[in-house]
Amino acid sequence: MAKVKWRGGALLAPVPPVMVSCGDMETSNIVTVAWTGILNTIPPKTYISLRPSRYSYEIIKERREFVINLTPTELIRTADSCGVYTGRKVDKFRKYSLTKTEAFEVGAPLIGECPLSLECRVTDVVPLGSHDMFIADIVAVDVDEKLLDKDGKLCLDRAHLAAFAHGEY
């Protein structure tokens, strides 16, 4: 198979388009992120990369916690819109009729409509250029009971999670 060389770029696909919630149960925001993933198993670690200009950036940097809410396919348009509007001007939970749900371990709310949520505590912030990476411990995983079989095994296919690849879902 013949290949052509392109310059280095951010082309990894597919990636999970997640909705990251931050703040607390009274004052919160949702930011859509595609730059996320798993860094380590023991202890469980993840990351999100955000531009410092984002409204959620300062909230997360100050509070040092956030929730990664995995986006089901039925919320793709909502995830897109949460990435377009700024939380400085729009209450995204209210605008998109999303349910703020209390987390077990962190103060940031979960998005009730998302079947899986990772509660995270920031351990490091790494400046990388256009984005800063928030490295975090995953302190709890919240799983919708509908995703479990009769033996308690996770049936991830029931979550119908979205994937993003080069501009398309």
C-alpha positions as CSV (number, residue, x, y, z in Angstrom):
1,M,0.0,0.0,0.0
2,A,1.5,3.3,-1.0
3,K,1.4,6.2,1.5
4,V,2.0,9.9,1.3
5,K,3.6,12.0,4.0
6,W,1.7,14.8,5.7
7,R,3.1,17.1,8.3
8,G,2.5,16.1,12.0
9,G,-1.0,16.8,13.2
10,A,-3.7,15.9,15.7
11,L,-5.2,13.0,13.7
12,L,-6.1,10.1,15.9
13,A,-9.5,8.5,15.4
14,P,-11.9,7.7,16.7
15,V,-11.9,9.7,19.9
16,P,-14.7,9.9,22.6
17,P,-16.6,13.2,22.5
18,V,-17.2,13.6,26.2
19,M,-19.1,16.3,28.1
20,V,-17.0,17.4,31.1
21,S,-18.9,18.9,34.0
22,C,-17.3,21.1,36.5
23,G,-18.1,23.4,39.4
24,D,-20.6,22.4,42.0
25,M,-24.3,21.7,42.3
26,E,-25.2,25.4,42.3
27,T,-22.7,26.9,39.8
28,S,-21.6,24.5,37.2
29,N,-20.6,24.2,33.5
30,I,-20.3,21.6,30.8
31,V,-17.5,21.7,28.2
32,T,-17.2,19.3,25.3
33,V,-13.8,17.6,25.0
34,A,-12.4,15.2,22.5
35,W,-8.8,15.3,23.9
36,T,-9.2,12.7,26.7
37,G,-8.1,9.2,27.4
38,I,-6.7,6.8,30.0
39,L,-3.1,7.3,31.2
40,N,-2.7,4.5,33.8
41,T,-4.5,1.5,35.4
42,I,-3.2,1.4,38.9
43,P,-3.9,4.0,40.1
44,P,-6.5,4.8,37.5
45,K,-5.6,8.0,35.8
46,T,-7.1,10.0,33.0
47,Y,-6.6,13.4,31.4
48,I,-8.4,16.2,29.6
49,S,-6.8,18.9,27.6
50,L,-8.3,22.4,27.5
51,R,-7.4,25.7,26.1
52,P,-6.7,28.2,28.9
53,S,-9.3,30.6,27.3
54,R,-12.2,28.2,28.0
55,Y,-14.6,29.1,30.8
56,S,-14.3,25.7,32.4
57,Y,-10.5,25.9,32.5
58,E,-10.4,28.3,35.4
59,I,-13.2,26.4,37.3
60,I,-11.2,23.1,37.0
61,K,-7.9,24.7,37.8
62,E,-9.3,26.3,41.0
63,R,-11.5,23.4,42.2
64,R,-9.1,20.6,41.0
65,E,-11.9,18.2,40.0
66,F,-14.2,17.4,37.2
67,V,-16.4,14.7,35.8
68,I,-16.0,13.0,32.4
69,N,-19.5,12.1,31.2
70,L,-19.4,9.6,28.3
71,T,-21.8,10.8,25.6
72,P,-24.5,8.4,24.2
73,T,-25.4,8.8,20.6
74,E,-28.8,10.4,21.4
75,L,-26.9,13.4,23.0
76,I,-24.5,14.1,20.0
77,R,-26.3,17.4,19.1
78,T,-26.2,18.4,22.8
79,A,-22.5,17.7,23.0
80,D,-21.9,19.7,19.9
81,S,-23.9,22.6,21.2
82,C,-22.2,22.5,24.6
83,G,-18.9,23.0,22.7
84,V,-20.2,26.0,20.9
85,Y,-21.7,28.1,23.7
86,T,-19.7,29.5,26.5
87,G,-20.6,28.9,30.1
88,R,-19.9,32.5,30.8
89,K,-23.2,33.4,29.2
90,V,-25.2,30.1,29.1
91,D,-26.3,27.7,31.8
92,K,-26.0,24.6,29.7
93,F,-27.7,22.3,32.1
94,R,-30.8,24.5,31.9
95,K,-30.5,25.2,28.1
96,Y,-30.4,21.5,27.2
97,S,-32.6,20.2,30.0
98,L,-29.8,18.1,31.4
99,T,-30.1,16.6,34.9
100,K,-27.5,17.7,37.5
101,T,-26.9,14.7,39.6
102,E,-24.7,14.6,42.7
103,A,-21.5,12.7,42.4
104,F,-20.3,10.2,45.0
105,E,-16.8,11.5,45.6
106,V,-16.4,15.0,44.0
107,G,-18.3,18.2,44.2
108,A,-18.8,18.6,40.4
109,P,-22.2,17.3,39.2
110,L,-22.7,14.4,36.9
111,I,-24.9,14.6,33.8
112,G,-27.8,12.3,34.7
113,E,-28.5,11.4,31.0
114,C,-25.0,10.0,30.5
115,P,-24.8,6.3,31.2
116,L,-21.2,6.4,32.5
117,S,-19.3,9.1,34.4
118,L,-15.8,9.2,35.7
119,E,-15.3,11.4,38.8
120,C,-11.8,12.9,38.7
121,R,-9.4,14.8,41.0
122,V,-6.7,16.8,39.4
123,T,-3.1,15.8,40.3
124,D,-1.1,17.8,37.8
125,V,-1.6,20.5,35.1
126,V,0.9,20.3,32.2
127,P,1.1,23.3,29.8
128,L,1.5,21.9,26.3
129,G,1.1,24.8,23.9
130,S,-2.4,25.5,22.7
131,H,-3.9,23.4,25.5
132,D,-3.0,22.5,29.1
133,M,-3.4,18.9,30.2
134,F,-5.3,18.2,33.4
135,I,-4.0,14.8,34.7
136,A,-6.4,13.3,37.2
137,D,-7.0,10.3,39.4
138,I,-10.3,8.6,38.6
139,V,-11.8,8.4,42.1
140,A,-15.2,6.8,41.1
141,V,-17.0,5.5,38.1
142,D,-20.7,6.0,38.0
143,V,-22.5,3.3,36.0
144,D,-26.2,3.3,35.0
145,E,-27.8,0.1,36.4
146,K,-29.3,-0.5,32.9
147,L,-25.8,-1.3,31.7
148,L,-25.4,-4.3,34.0
149,D,-26.5,-7.8,33.3
150,K,-28.0,-10.1,36.0
151,D,-24.5,-11.0,37.3
152,G,-23.4,-7.4,37.6
153,K,-21.2,-7.5,34.5
154,L,-20.9,-4.3,32.5
155,C,-22.5,-4.5,29.0
156,L,-20.9,-1.5,27.4
157,D,-22.8,-2.0,24.1
158,R,-26.0,-1.0,25.9
159,A,-24.6,2.5,26.5
160,H,-24.6,3.3,22.7
161,L,-21.6,5.6,23.1
162,A,-20.6,8.2,20.5
163,A,-17.3,8.3,18.7
164,F,-15.8,11.2,16.8
165,A,-13.5,10.9,13.8
166,H,-12.0,13.7,11.8
167,G,-15.1,16.0,12.0
168,E,-17.8,13.4,12.0
169,Y,-19.6,11.1,14.4
